[in-house]
Amino acid sequence: MKNINKKFDNEYQTDLPLEVAYLKECGIRYSFVKVVDNVTVWKYKKTEELGLALAQFWKRKQKNING
């Protein structure tokens, strides 16, 4: 079997202001912001708290889409 050495990215990134606002409401602050090709990108340290908040955000978003 081939040994594949993959790096784990310790950061989560988003370019969705609505997602950033939701995470802020949850008390989760971004680590830093950068602009890539004129698009603002917010970076977050991956934590369990972030994962749970994102799951809730996307669950609510999906619920709103499906009615």
N, C-alpha and C positions, 0 to 999 in steps of 0.2 A: 504494500500500500504506500502510496506517495505521501510524504510528509509535507503538508501544506501549512505554512506559517502565516496566518492571517492576523492582522492587527485588529483589536477591538477598539472602536471609536468611543471614547469616554464622554463625548459631547453629543447632544441632540441639537439640531438646528431647525428653524422654521422661518418662513418669510411671510407668514400670515398674521397681520396685526390683530385680528380677532382672537387668534390662539394666544398671542402674547398678552392681550388684555385679560383673557380668562385665567391664564397662569398667574398673572399679577393679583387677580382677585383671590386666588388660592394661596397667596403669600409666597409664590415661587418667583424669584428674580433671575433674570438672565445673567450669564457670566460676562458676556461682552457682545457688542454689536459690530458688524462690519457691513460694508457695501460692496457687493459683487455684481459687476455689469449693471450698475444703476439700480440694483435691487437690495433693499435692506434685509439683512439676515441676522436674526437673534440666535445666540448660542447658549445652551443650558448644560450644566453638568448633569449627567444621567444619574438619577437617584430613584429609589422606589417611590418616593412621594411624587416625583415628576411623572413616572410611568402611570401611577394611579390617576393623577389629574388628567393626563392625556387620554387615558381610556374613558374617563367620564366625559371629557370634552367631545370626543368623537362619537360616543354613544348618544349624547344629546343632539349633536349635529345630525347624525343619521336619523334619529327619531323625528327631527324637524323636517327632514327631507321626505321621509316616508309618511309623515302626517300622523 
